[in-house]
């Protein structure tokens, strides 16, 4: 009995599509009888299940034949070689530097994509090949389409109304170059400008434009990493911080600066400047703070007092006063009774020494006046970073100002509306 060969369905498909010469080796093709090959090519497809899909397959036969044409095979090999070269160059340059080169020549990249792509899918593939996102391409294209030389961002104010207006740029320059605010932080300068309705920028936007205009580099100073605070106050006069620092004047006399700071508002409640480090001076500033804050209280208030471990804060005089005070004071030593440091009050000393005193000749005859100016400016004029646009005194007197987000949001919307009304040289 003669044994018949059974062929794989993939071989039959190759014959049905007439691509057997491209995919199958010659020795194997010669082993197949011509009658069998003819049968596979001419057999009636209607007798097979799924024959209704044959027409859609036939429509792609020409494409398959082109793909496996000898000339196309050569092009395919060239493309594979190009991809290998591309990956090698990318490895030499580094993906980060490659992206930087693309960004630097973004106008040429946008023109290239526009001229070579006929569909969104083609554009997305080229973007992926060039290591950029489709969103970046659209943003770069918008920069080209909406170019305007009168804008700092080179974008038309009407088409892109979210950007900062010309008047606000001038106002930023005025504030950042004002010598009066040289010892202020950038955040405090922005806070004052916003509170006076001179700008509608958010703090992050103010930082970005100040950096673009070159106003932040000259103000940079080394900052130690701040220790994380693990205490929060929900209202004023709930938690106080008390400490002493020293400062040596140019005529070589050492002074001690005593302060008491409210945690919630960051207001300096009381302070003293003296050549002596003593419990009596420390007690005087504490009494003054209590009299100023609780003089009209009918009930006995409670205050949590955070101090350092120095002898000026921890002695018989201070402890005796706390035990007999009209205020219930719970004194705790930082890093001993609690796990966190007394960094809130230490921050006021850093501002005093590194910002206010750094460009002033502080002498024994002027140090009291300079500290007076600092405390007044810090409490009443200079917006505190933690309060965005408000000063410690403003928050101390009205704690509802702590929620500044609605005002910032309203200013942002007003800026958009004003920019949309701005006349443009393009009359767009």
C-alpha positions as CSV (number, residue, x, y, z in Angstrom):
1,X,0.0,0.0,0.0
2,X,1.4,3.4,-1.0
3,X,2.0,5.8,1.8
4,X,1.0,9.5,1.1
5,X,2.8,12.5,2.5
6,X,1.0,14.9,4.8
7,X,2.1,18.6,4.4
8,X,1.8,21.4,7.0
9,X,-1.0,23.9,6.4
10,X,1.6,26.7,6.3
11,X,3.2,25.2,3.1
12,X,-0.3,25.0,1.5
13,X,-0.8,28.7,2.4
14,X,2.4,29.7,0.7
15,X,1.3,28.0,-2.5
16,X,-2.1,29.6,-2.3
17,X,-0.6,33.0,-2.0
18,X,2.1,32.3,-4.6
19,X,4.9,33.2,-2.3
20,X,6.5,29.8,-1.9
21,X,9.5,30.7,-3.9
22,X,10.3,33.5,-1.5
23,X,9.9,31.5,1.7
24,X,10.7,27.9,1.0
25,X,14.1,26.4,0.0
26,X,14.6,25.1,-3.5
27,X,15.3,21.5,-2.4
28,X,12.0,21.3,-0.6
29,X,10.1,22.8,-3.5
30,X,11.5,20.2,-5.9
31,X,10.3,17.4,-3.6
32,X,6.7,18.4,-4.0
33,X,4.9,16.9,-7.0
34,X,3.7,19.5,-9.6
35,X,0.2,18.0,-9.4
36,X,0.1,18.5,-5.7
37,X,1.3,22.1,-6.0
38,X,-1.2,22.7,-8.8
39,X,-4.0,21.3,-6.6
40,X,-3.1,23.7,-3.7
41,X,-3.2,26.7,-6.1
42,X,-6.4,25.8,-8.0
43,X,-8.5,24.0,-5.4
44,X,-12.0,25.4,-4.9
45,X,-11.8,27.5,-1.6
46,X,-15.6,27.4,-1.1
47,X,-15.5,23.9,0.3
48,X,-13.4,25.1,3.3
49,X,-14.7,26.6,6.5
50,X,-13.7,30.3,6.6
51,X,-13.6,30.7,2.8
52,X,-15.5,34.0,3.2
53,X,-12.3,35.6,4.4
54,X,-10.4,34.6,1.3
55,X,-11.2,37.7,-0.6
56,X,-9.7,40.0,2.0
57,X,-6.6,37.9,2.1
58,X,-6.3,38.0,-1.7
59,X,-6.4,41.8,-1.6
60,X,-3.1,41.7,0.4
61,X,-1.4,39.2,-1.9
62,X,0.2,42.0,-4.0
63,X,1.6,43.6,-0.8
64,X,3.0,40.4,0.4
65,X,4.7,39.7,-3.0
66,X,6.2,43.2,-2.9
67,X,7.5,42.8,0.6
68,X,9.3,39.6,-0.4
69,X,10.5,40.9,-3.7
70,X,14.3,40.6,-4.0
71,X,14.8,44.4,-4.3
72,X,12.6,45.1,-1.3
73,X,14.6,42.5,0.6
74,X,17.6,44.6,0.0
75,X,15.8,47.7,1.3
76,X,14.8,45.8,4.3
77,X,18.4,44.8,5.0
78,X,19.4,48.4,4.6
79,X,16.8,49.6,7.1
80,X,17.9,47.0,9.6
81,X,21.5,48.2,9.1
82,X,20.3,51.8,9.6
83,X,18.6,50.9,12.9
84,X,21.7,49.2,14.2
85,X,23.7,52.3,13.3
86,X,21.1,54.5,15.0
87,X,21.2,52.5,18.2
88,X,25.0,52.5,18.2
89,X,25.1,56.3,17.8
90,X,22.4,56.7,20.5
91,X,24.6,54.6,22.7
92,X,27.6,56.7,22.1
93,X,25.8,60.1,22.6
94,X,23.6,58.9,25.4
95,X,19.8,59.2,25.4
96,X,19.9,62.4,27.6
97,X,22.3,64.2,25.3
98,X,20.4,63.0,22.2
99,X,17.2,64.5,23.6
100,X,19.0,67.7,24.4
101,X,20.2,67.9,20.7
102,X,16.6,67.3,19.5
103,X,15.3,70.1,21.8
104,X,18.0,72.5,20.7
105,X,17.0,72.0,17.0
106,X,13.2,71.7,17.7
107,X,12.2,74.1,14.9
108,X,14.0,71.9,12.3
109,X,12.5,68.8,13.9
110,X,9.0,70.2,13.6
111,X,9.6,71.1,9.9
112,X,10.9,67.6,9.3
113,X,7.9,65.9,10.8
114,X,5.4,68.2,9.0
115,X,7.0,67.5,5.6
116,X,7.4,63.7,6.0
117,X,4.2,62.7,7.8
118,X,0.8,62.2,6.2
119,X,-1.1,60.9,9.2
120,X,-1.1,61.1,13.0
121,X,0.1,57.5,13.3
122,X,3.1,58.3,11.1
123,X,3.8,61.4,13.2
124,X,3.7,59.4,16.4
125,X,6.1,56.8,15.1
126,X,8.6,59.4,14.1
127,X,8.3,61.1,17.5
128,X,8.9,57.8,19.2
129,X,12.0,57.3,17.0
130,X,13.3,60.8,17.9
131,X,12.7,60.2,21.6
132,X,10.1,62.9,21.9
133,X,6.4,62.7,22.9
134,X,3.6,63.7,20.6
135,X,2.7,66.3,23.2
136,X,6.2,67.9,22.9
137,X,5.8,68.0,19.2
138,X,2.5,69.8,19.4
139,X,3.9,72.3,22.0
140,X,6.9,73.0,19.7
141,X,4.6,73.5,16.7
142,X,2.5,75.9,18.7
143,X,5.7,77.9,19.5
144,X,6.2,78.2,15.8
145,X,2.6,79.0,14.9
146,X,2.1,81.6,17.7
147,X,5.6,83.2,17.6
148,X,5.6,86.8,18.8
149,X,8.8,88.8,19.4
150,X,7.1,91.1,22.0
151,X,6.6,88.3,24.5
152,X,9.3,86.9,26.8
153,X,8.2,83.4,25.8
154,X,7.9,84.5,22.1
155,X,4.2,83.5,22.1
156,X,1.2,85.6,21.0
157,X,-0.6,86.9,24.1
158,X,-4.1,86.4,22.5
159,X,-3.4,82.9,21.3
160,X,-1.7,81.9,24.6
161,X,-3.3,84.1,27.2
162,X,-2.0,82.0,30.2
163,X,1.4,83.6,29.9
164,X,2.6,86.5,31.9
165,X,1.7,90.0,30.6
166,X,4.2,92.7,29.6
167,X,3.2,94.9,32.6
168,X,3.8,92.0,35.0
169,X,7.3,91.4,33.6
170,X,8.1,95.0,34.1
171,X,6.7,94.8,37.7
172,X,8.8,91.7,38.4
173,X,11.9,93.5,37.2
174,X,11.1,96.5,39.4
175,X,10.7,94.4,42.5
176,X,13.6,92.1,42.0
177,X,16.0,95.0,41.4
178,X,14.8,97.1,44.3
179,X,17.7,97.5,46.8
180,X,15.1,97.7,49.6
181,X,14.3,94.0,49.2
182,X,17.9,92.8,48.7
183,X,17.8,91.0,52.0
184,X,14.4,89.4,51.3
185,X,13.9,86.0,49.8
186,X,12.4,85.7,46.3
187,X,9.3,84.2,47.9
188,X,8.8,87.2,50.2
189,X,9.3,89.7,47.3
190,X,6.6,87.8,45.4
191,X,4.3,87.8,48.4
192,X,4.5,91.6,48.8
193,X,3.9,92.2,45.0
194,X,0.9,89.9,45.0
195,X,-0.6,91.4,48.1
196,X,-0.3,94.8,46.6
197,X,-2.1,93.6,43.5
198,X,1.1,94.3,41.4
199,X,1.1,90.7,39.9
200,X,-1.1,87.7,39.4
201,X,1.7,85.2,39.1
202,X,1.8,82.2,41.3
203,X,5.0,81.8,43.3
204,X,6.4,79.0,41.1
205,X,5.8,81.2,38.0
206,X,7.5,84.2,39.7
207,X,10.5,81.9,40.4
208,X,10.6,80.7,36.8
209,X,10.5,84.1,35.2
210,X,13.0,85.6,37.7
211,X,15.4,82.8,36.8
212,X,14.8,83.3,33.0
213,X,15.6,87.0,33.5
214,X,18.7,86.2,35.6
215,X,17.6,87.7,38.9
216,X,17.9,84.5,41.0
217,X,21.6,83.6,40.4
218,X,22.9,86.6,42.3
219,X,20.7,85.9,45.3
220,X,21.7,82.2,45.8
221,X,23.1,81.4,49.1
222,X,24.2,78.1,50.7
223,X,21.5,76.6,52.9
224,X,21.8,73.8,55.3
225,X,19.3,71.0,55.0
226,X,16.5,71.9,57.4
227,X,15.4,69.4,60.0
228,X,11.9,68.3,59.6
229,X,9.4,69.7,62.2
230,X,7.1,67.2,63.8
231,X,4.9,69.8,65.5
232,X,2.0,71.7,64.1
233,X,-0.1,74.5,65.7
234,X,-3.8,75.0,64.7
235,X,-4.1,78.5,66.1
236,X,-2.1,81.4,67.4
237,X,-0.6,81.3,70.9
238,X,-0.9,77.5,71.1
239,X,2.8,76.8,70.8
240,X,5.7,79.2,71.4
241,X,9.4,78.8,70.7
242,X,12.0,80.5,72.9
243,X,15.8,80.7,72.3
244,X,18.9,82.9,72.5
245,X,21.6,83.5,69.9
246,X,24.8,85.5,69.9
247,X,26.3,87.9,67.4
248,X,29.8,89.5,67.5
249,X,29.9,93.1,66.1
250,X,32.6,94.6,64.0
251,X,34.1,96.3,67.0
252,X,34.5,92.8,68.6
253,X,31.7,92.9,71.2
254,X,29.5,89.9,71.6
255,X,25.7,90.5,72.0
256,X,22.9,88.0,72.9
257,X,19.6,88.3,71.1
258,X,16.6,86.9,73.0
259,X,13.4,86.1,71.1
260,X,10.0,84.4,71.5
261,X,8.2,83.2,68.4
262,X,4.6,82.0,67.9
263,X,4.6,78.8,65.9
264,X,1.3,79.3,64.0
265,X,1.9,82.9,62.8
266,X,5.7,82.9,63.0
267,X,5.4,86.3,64.7
268,X,8.3,87.5,67.0
269,X,6.3,88.2,70.2
270,X,9.1,89.6,72.3
271,X,12.9,90.2,72.0
272,X,15.8,91.7,73.8
273,X,19.4,92.6,72.9
274,X,22.1,92.4,75.7
275,X,25.7,91.9,76.3
276,X,24.8,89.4,79.1
277,X,23.4,85.9,79.0
278,X,21.2,85.7,82.0
279,X,17.9,84.2,83.3
280,X,16.6,87.7,84.3
281,X,16.7,89.0,80.8
282,X,15.2,85.8,79.5
283,X,12.4,86.1,82.1
284,X,11.7,89.8,81.1
285,X,11.1,88.9,77.4
286,X,8.8,86.0,78.5
287,X,6.8,88.2,80.8
288,X,6.5,90.8,78.0
289,X,5.2,88.2,75.6
290,X,2.6,86.9,78.1
291,X,1.4,90.5,78.9
292,X,1.0,91.4,75.3
293,X,-0.9,88.3,74.3
294,X,-3.0,87.4,77.3
295,X,-3.5,90.6,79.2
296,X,-7.3,90.6,78.4
297,X,-7.9,86.9,78.9
298,X,-10.7,86.0,81.4
299,X,-9.8,82.3,81.5
300,X,-6.4,80.8,82.1
301,X,-4.8,80.1,78.7
302,X,-2.5,77.2,77.9
303,X,0.8,77.5,76.0
304,X,3.3,74.8,75.0
305,X,6.8,76.4,75.2
306,X,9.6,74.8,73.2
307,X,13.1,75.7,74.3
308,X,16.7,74.7,73.8
309,X,18.8,73.0,76.5
310,X,20.7,76.2,77.4
311,X,21.0,77.3,81.0
312,X,19.3,80.7,80.2
313,X,16.1,78.8,79.4
314,X,16.3,76.1,82.0
315,X,16.9,77.5,85.5
316,X,15.2,78.1,88.8
317,X,14.1,81.6,87.9
318,X,12.3,80.5,84.8
319,X,10.8,77.4,86.3
320,X,9.5,79.3,89.4
321,X,7.8,81.9,87.1
322,X,6.2,79.2,85.0
323,X,4.8,77.4,88.1
324,X,3.2,80.7,89.4
325,X,2.2,82.3,86.1
326,X,-1.3,83.3,85.2
327,X,-0.8,81.2,82.0
328,X,-0.5,77.4,82.0
329,X,2.9,76.9,80.4
330,X,4.1,73.4,79.5
331,X,7.9,73.8,78.9
332,X,9.6,71.2,76.8
333,X,13.3,70.9,75.8
334,X,13.9,70.3,72.1
335,X,15.6,66.9,71.3
336,X,15.2,65.9,75.0
337,X,11.5,66.1,76.0
338,X,10.4,66.0,72.3
339,X,12.1,64.4,69.3
340,X,12.3,67.5,67.1
341,X,14.6,70.5,67.2
342,X,13.7,74.1,67.8
343,X,14.2,75.0,64.1
344,X,11.2,77.5,63.9
345,X,13.0,80.1,66.0
346,X,16.4,79.1,64.6
347,X,15.0,80.1,61.2
348,X,14.4,83.7,62.3
349,X,18.1,83.9,63.4
350,X,19.3,82.6,60.1
351,X,17.3,85.3,58.3
352,X,18.7,88.0,60.6
353,X,22.3,87.0,60.3
354,X,22.5,85.8,56.7
355,X,20.1,88.3,55.0
356,X,19.8,91.5,57.1
357,X,23.3,91.6,58.7
358,X,25.4,90.3,55.8
359,X,25.6,93.6,53.9
360,X,25.5,96.0,56.9
361,X,28.3,97.2,59.2
362,X,26.9,96.0,62.5
363,X,28.6,97.9,65.4
364,X,27.9,97.9,69.2
365,X,26.3,101.3,68.7
366,X,24.0,100.2,65.9
367,X,23.0,96.6,66.7
368,X,20.0,97.5,68.8
369,X,18.6,99.7,66.0
370,X,19.3,97.0,63.4
371,X,17.5,94.4,65.4
372,X,14.6,96.7,65.9
373,X,14.4,97.2,62.1
374,X,14.6,93.5,61.5
375,X,11.8,92.6,63.9
376,X,9.5,95.3,62.5
377,X,10.2,94.4,58.9
378,X,10.0,90.6,59.6
379,X,6.7,91.0,61.5
380,X,4.9,93.7,59.5
381,X,6.2,94.2,56.0
382,X,8.0,91.0,54.8
383,X,5.6,88.3,53.7
384,X,6.6,85.0,55.3
385,X,7.2,82.0,52.9
386,X,4.9,79.7,54.9
387,X,2.0,82.3,54.6
388,X,2.5,82.9,50.8
389,X,1.6,86.6,50.6
390,X,0.9,87.6,54.2
391,X,3.2,88.7,57.0
392,X,3.3,87.1,60.5
393,X,1.4,89.9,62.0
394,X,-1.4,89.7,59.5
395,X,-1.8,86.0,60.2
396,X,-1.5,86.6,63.9
397,X,-4.3,89.1,63.8
398,X,-6.5,87.2,61.4
399,X,-5.8,83.5,61.1
400,X,-8.5,83.0,58.4
401,X,-6.0,84.5,55.9
402,X,-4.0,81.3,56.1
403,X,-6.1,79.9,53.3
404,X,-4.8,81.9,50.4
405,X,-5.6,79.5,47.5
406,X,-8.9,81.2,46.4
407,X,-7.2,84.5,46.0
408,X,-4.4,83.0,43.9
409,X,-6.9,81.1,41.7
410,X,-8.9,84.3,41.1
411,X,-5.8,86.3,40.1
412,X,-4.9,83.6,37.6
413,X,-8.3,83.8,36.0
414,X,-8.2,87.6,35.8
415,X,-4.8,87.5,34.0
416,X,-6.2,85.1,31.4
417,X,-9.2,87.4,30.8
418,X,-6.9,90.5,30.5
419,X,-4.6,88.8,28.0
420,X,-7.5,87.8,25.8
421,X,-8.4,91.5,25.5
422,X,-4.8,92.5,24.6
423,X,-4.3,93.9,21.1
424,X,-1.8,92.0,19.0
425,X,0.4,93.2,16.1
426,X,-0.9,90.2,14.1
427,X,-4.5,91.3,14.6
428,X,-5.4,87.7,15.4
